[in-house]
């Protein structure tokens, strides 16, 4: 069983995006269920397609990932899906930040934000 840790600033970002994507939390819950299998400590299995899951950085302690977060009944095209950054350290999964191409985010900037928030959690 994985421990999901939400960064406090991510909670505020989720609330802001929920105004536009009312099923955002359902998408996050589905993502967490997939993580239970994908990042299982003893028997990991690939259930998230590699085109949706991107490793951003890694060291001996943690790995930083970005996922294209599917939102049920949102009507969004693939390129409009929000991206969420998270890190995995053993059985701990830290949910760090979320952004959407609709808001024209910058990947490099969001990577920096995720790394800063990662140090807050781990």
Secondary structure by P-SEA (a helix, b strand, c coil): cbbbbbcaaaaaaaaaacccccaaaaaaaaaaaaaacccccccccccccccccccccccccccccccccccccccccccccbbbbbcccccbbbbcccccccccccaaaaaaaaaaaaaacc
